[in-house]
Amino acid sequence: MSEFEQLYREVILDHYKSPRHHGLLDPNDAIAEGQNPLCGDEVTVSVRFGERDVIENVGFEGRGCAISQAATSMLTDLVIGRTVQDVALMPKDELLEEIGIPLTPVRLKCALLGLGVLKVALHKAKGTPLPEEWGASSGEISVG
Amino acid sequence: MSTSIPLDTEALRADFPFLEEQRDGRPLAYLDSASSTQKPRQVLDRMRAFYEHEYANVHRGVYRLAERATEGYEGARRTVAAFVNAPSEREVIFTRSATESINLVAYAWGLQNLGPGDTVVITELEHHANFVPWQFMASKTGANFRHIPIDDAGELRLETLDDLARDGSIKVVATGLVSNSLGTINPVERLAAWAHGQGAIMVVDAAQAAPHRTIDVQALGCDFLAFSSHKLCGPSGIGALWGRRELLEAMEPFNLGGEMIRSVGLERTTFNELPYKFEAGTPAIAEAVGFGAAIDYISEIGLAAIERHEHELTAYAMERLGELEWVRLFGPPVERRAGIVSFDVAGVHPHDVAQILDWDGIAVRAGHHCTQPLMARLGVAATTRASFYLYSTAEEVDRLVDGLHKVKKSLG
C-alpha cells in the first residue's frame, strides 16, 4: 500500500467527498466552533438533544484538510444515539480507531478537532467536562 | 547523597573540549560555573546532528522533516518536565532564560494580580533577575516591595517573617533556591508553606540550584520555578518556566504574535492552549534540543553525585582559603551552601585579584554578581567568587590558593 493509500484510505476520501450530517441544525440545542491553529482547519458542530440527554442529531460545517473534515463526519456517525455524558467522556482513541490511519502529531490535531468542538458544545449546553486542550487557557483580545 | 557513586572527574573532563586547550602546559582552571558552565561534546554533538538532520521550523509543518524537528523540540519539553517532576509537560514553557521566565511571571501574573496595598516579598540575597522585575512591577501597580533580611552569614532571618506578614497583604513571595553570590541554600519548602498561609504565590528562581541538586516542584510546593540551560551544560539562549496549571491558564500572555494564537481576526483574537499561549514566535529550537541533551547528560551522571562532588570541593576550598588570614570568606557554613565560595583579599580589589589569577590560567568572577543589595548588606562593593561543577578538581583549588599568594605578594 502506498503512503497515499495508507493516509487517504478509501473511507477517509469517501467521508471527505460526501460528508455525513453536513449542514448546521436549525434549530439546535448546542453549538460551538473551533479552529486548529496549526493549519487553520475550522469546524462548527451543532447538536439536538432527545429525551434523557440522548444526542438525537448532529450537524456540522467546516473548512479544512481532508483529515479534519472526514474525521468530523465519521464522528457524527459515532455519537448519534448516545448520551451527552457518554460522549463528553469519550476517549479520543475511540475516534482514532475508527479513523484507522497512522497520524503524526500535527495531523492528530486535525483528526481530533471535531471531537474537541463537539465536547465544547456539550459543555456549553450541559456543563459536561471540557477536553484538556480546550480548557480555560485560551483567553482573547476583543477590539472595536 | 551518601549512597551516590563518586564522580570519575578525570573521565568526565574528557567530555569537555575546552579543557583540551592548554596554556603553559595546563588547561584553564575554570572556576566560574555559577556564571555559566562549559559544554560537553554530547550536547554539542546533539545540536550539530539536529541542525544537520532534523532541522525545520516546529509545529506547523506537515512534511516529515518538520515532524522530526517538532519531536525534538517537544521531546526536550518532556525531558525538562521530568527533570523538575512537573505534573504535566503542558506546564513547562520554554523561554530565553531564567530571567525571562521570571519576567513572564512578574508581568503576566503581576499586572493582573497586584495593586495598591498588596505586598511583594523578595530576599536580600536575590539575584537582580528575581529582584528588579518585582521592584518594577511593585512600582507599576502601587504594591509594597519588602524583603526578608539576612544575617551576617548570609542566611535568611526567618524570625522576621511574622512581622512581614502582620498586615496580611502579601500576594507574592519570590526567592532563589540557591544564592548565586554566597551559595546559601534557602529553605524554600518552608517559605512556600508560609507564602501559601498568607494566600500568596511562591516564585522560585532555581537558576543556581537546578544544575547541582535534584529539583522537585511538587515537593518544594512552589507555584512557579525558573531556570536556565546554560548553567547546566546546555546552550545559552534557552530557559524554562514551570508554573502551576491553573495559574498559567488564568494569566494573560506575555509575548504576542504567531504560534500563541488559536484564531486571529480583525475584531477578535483567541489564544492557544498551554504551553503555546506563552511561546510566541519561532522558539530557540536547536537550543531546546541541546537543553534536553544537557539534562540527559547530567542526569546520567546523577545529581546526587554532582552535589556531593561539589560539596567536597567547597569544603576543601573553604579549608584552604580559611588558612589564609588575609582572605575573608563570606556566606554560610559548608553544610548549608552549594558549590560557591565568595571571598575578599585584604587590600586588593576583586577585579585585580581576577586579573592576576587569569595570568595563571585561573578563571574566577569578580564583581557584585548581580546582587548589589547583598553587597551593600555585606559592606563591600564586590567580591571574588570561585564556583565549581562536575568537571572541577581539588588541583584547581590548589592552583587558586597558589595564585592568591601571588596576588597578595604583588598588590596586598
Interface residues (C-beta under 8 A of the other chain):
Chain A: G34 Q35 P37 L38 C39 T104 P105 V106 R107 E132 E133 W134 G135 A136 S137 S138 G139 E140 I141 S142 V143 G144
Chain B: H59 R60 G61 V62 R64 A66 E67 T70 E71 E74 R90 L248 E249 A250 E252 P253 E259 I261 R262 S263 E267 R268 T269 T270 F271 N272 E273 L274 Y276 K277
